[in-house]
Amino acid sequence: MDRPRDLTGRALQVLAPGPLCTVQDRGRPGAAALGIGAAGAADRASFALGQRLVGNSASAAALEVTLGGLRLQARGDLLIAVTGAPAPLSVRDQAQDEAQDEAPAGARGDAPGARAAPGNAPFYLLDGQELTLGLPGRGLRSYLAVRGGIDVPPVLGSRSADVLAGIGPPRLAAGDVVPVGTDVGEGPAADVAPVPDPPDSVVELRVVPGPRDDWFAADAVETLCAAPYEVTSDSDRVGMRLQGASLARARDGELPSEGMVPGALQVPPSGQPTLFLVDGPVTGGYPVIAVVVRADVDRAAQARPGQQLRFRAVRPAALR
Amino acid sequence: MRILPCGDEALLVEVDTLPEVLGLAAVWRADPPAGVLEVVPAARTVLLRCDPARAPLAAVADAVRRTAPTAAGRDAEGGEDVQIPVDYAGADLAEVARRTGLGEVELVERHTALRWTVAFCGFAPGFGYLVPDGEWPSVPRRSEPRTKVPPGAVALAGEYSGVYPRESPGGWQLIGRTDLAVFDLDRDPPALLRPGVQVRFRVA
């Protein structure tokens, strides 16, 4: 493909943010001892792929788009890639018929005169052009990477929005003008990445039993893995409340608060587990029956409310 | 010492007392075993976040078992005490005073006479769990947490004192409030109450 042009003084104007759009990068690890969580992209693999496709450095930030709906206008020429949940992408020129502004966009986000752009591949959005992300048919979170990175001021070393702690940039709103920076590495290494779409039915997740499996009945881990759990709508970047077979305790009393990690399946007295994601609390006082393998947390972060998660117990040695 | 599995990128080390936690955390912060990225102490545990690409978890566990904790129980940071001015008029002050049998005046006198040290952080950015250098009654959490605790609330639970950095849900017993911002993103460092920092409360 053509060598990217020199790109400076550019920005993304937000016409509509969709249900939730936040700035994310690789997070702010290393401050857990101060009670500050790492945050960062909920699906790290999809985020990282997008950044590679536009040739950004590892520290650059992107937009995390939950359930599509984002509409942007380019200021300056931009190189963009959208990864993760496959949101239908349509591009139109601003100069098209003004009447089309009132035309309702279809569920797929297409406007008359718009043309499709590819997912999982870099494409140009030229000055004045509008990009619309429709509702993805599967998956939950799409990542919009722009060459140069999203250039909002970092907080505590990262541009990630932590929705639990309230640290980092606020969620995007209509009218925002989001600057694009110069945080690039080498040029894009590929024109398109053949990646599988997120599953649209049961999501299989590997779990390591513990650390507090001994707080539960002897067959509790078996119960956890026997039948799938449904993702409820009470789910966000902090965690996913799940519904399924109750996980009975084997002992009473409180657990002193202890360190938590993304992927932890924490079980309050109700017996229904919560799967913590990247904005999960740094410490917690309910026992964790098992922890999802870190690489599989990315896939959990693409499961929509109503989808099912099936857990499979593994031992850490088996993962090497 | 028990070493518990915590997914494929961490280990949870459990011990019997807080001084043991602090002793181990001090050693591992100063000289982390190969593969350890982060050391997160809490009341009776130290979570070690690891990078298995650098060292397998089994090797980290071996290094953990060989660790001799430092004799120093409190990892004091040195420097001046942080002074926290408190308006001792918290919603639970009377109840706590009654439960402990001390009365409000005596409770406040003891709270302000003790020197407190931040043992560890958790729950929220800048929330430090403070332990005293002398006798102090253990106070249970509230049976029902509040959905909203005001920012700056000074609170008790178990053996600890704490200050809520911002408005949040909370289950601790509220004995007062401070105007001091214990967590401020515009300040460097943003967290006032970091592990090892020593604190004195005083009547505002």
Chai-1 contact restraints between the chains, C-beta under 6 A:
chainA,res_idxA,chainB,res_idxB,connection_type,confidence,min_distance_angstrom,max_distance_angstrom,comment,restraint_id
A,G30,B,E38,contact,1.0,0.0,6.0,A-B,restraint_1
A,A32,B,E38,contact,1.0,0.0,6.0,A-B,restraint_2
A,A32,B,V40,contact,1.0,0.0,6.0,A-B,restraint_3
A,A33,B,V40,contact,1.0,0.0,6.0,A-B,restraint_4
A,L34,B,C121,contact,1.0,0.0,6.0,A-B,restraint_5
A,L34,B,A191,contact,1.0,0.0,6.0,A-B,restraint_6
A,G35,B,C121,contact,1.0,0.0,6.0,A-B,restraint_7
A,G35,B,G122,contact,1.0,0.0,6.0,A-B,restraint_8
A,G35,B,A124,contact,1.0,0.0,6.0,A-B,restraint_9
A,G35,B,P125,contact,1.0,0.0,6.0,A-B,restraint_10
A,G35,B,G126,contact,1.0,0.0,6.0,A-B,restraint_11
A,G35,B,F127,contact,1.0,0.0,6.0,A-B,restraint_12
A,I36,B,P125,contact,1.0,0.0,6.0,A-B,restraint_13
A,A165,B,P125,contact,1.0,0.0,6.0,A-B,restraint_14
A,V208,B,P5,contact,1.0,0.0,6.0,A-B,restraint_15
A,V208,B,G7,contact,1.0,0.0,6.0,A-B,restraint_16
A,V208,B,D8,contact,1.0,0.0,6.0,A-B,restraint_17
A,G210,B,L4,contact,1.0,0.0,6.0,A-B,restraint_18
A,G210,B,P5,contact,1.0,0.0,6.0,A-B,restraint_19
A,P211,B,L4,contact,1.0,0.0,6.0,A-B,restraint_20
A,P211,B,C6,contact,1.0,0.0,6.0,A-B,restraint_21
A,P211,B,L12,contact,1.0,0.0,6.0,A-B,restraint_22
A,P256,B,A43,contact,1.0,0.0,6.0,A-B,restraint_23
A,P256,B,R44,contact,1.0,0.0,6.0,A-B,restraint_24
A,S257,B,A42,contact,1.0,0.0,6.0,A-B,restraint_25
A,S257,B,G122,contact,1.0,0.0,6.0,A-B,restraint_26
A,E258,B,A42,contact,1.0,0.0,6.0,A-B,restraint_27
A,E258,B,T45,contact,1.0,0.0,6.0,A-B,restraint_28
A,G259,B,V40,contact,1.0,0.0,6.0,A-B,restraint_29
A,G259,B,A42,contact,1.0,0.0,6.0,A-B,restraint_30
A,G259,B,L47,contact,1.0,0.0,6.0,A-B,restraint_31
A,V261,B,G7,contact,1.0,0.0,6.0,A-B,restraint_32
A,V261,B,A10,contact,1.0,0.0,6.0,A-B,restraint_33
A,G263,B,G7,contact,1.0,0.0,6.0,A-B,restraint_34
A,V282,B,G122,contact,1.0,0.0,6.0,A-B,restraint_35
A,T283,B,A42,contact,1.0,0.0,6.0,A-B,restraint_36
A,T283,B,G122,contact,1.0,0.0,6.0,A-B,restraint_37
A,T283,B,F123,contact,1.0,0.0,6.0,A-B,restraint_38
A,V291,B,C6,contact,1.0,0.0,6.0,A-B,restraint_39
A,V291,B,G7,contact,1.0,0.0,6.0,A-B,restraint_40
A,V293,B,D8,contact,1.0,0.0,6.0,A-B,restraint_41
A,R294,B,D8,contact,1.0,0.0,6.0,A-B,restraint_42
A,R294,B,E9,contact,1.0,0.0,6.0,A-B,restraint_43
A,P316,B,D8,contact,1.0,0.0,6.0,A-B,restraint_44
A,P316,B,L57,contact,1.0,0.0,6.0,A-B,restraint_45
A,L319,B,D8,contact,1.0,0.0,6.0,A-B,restraint_46
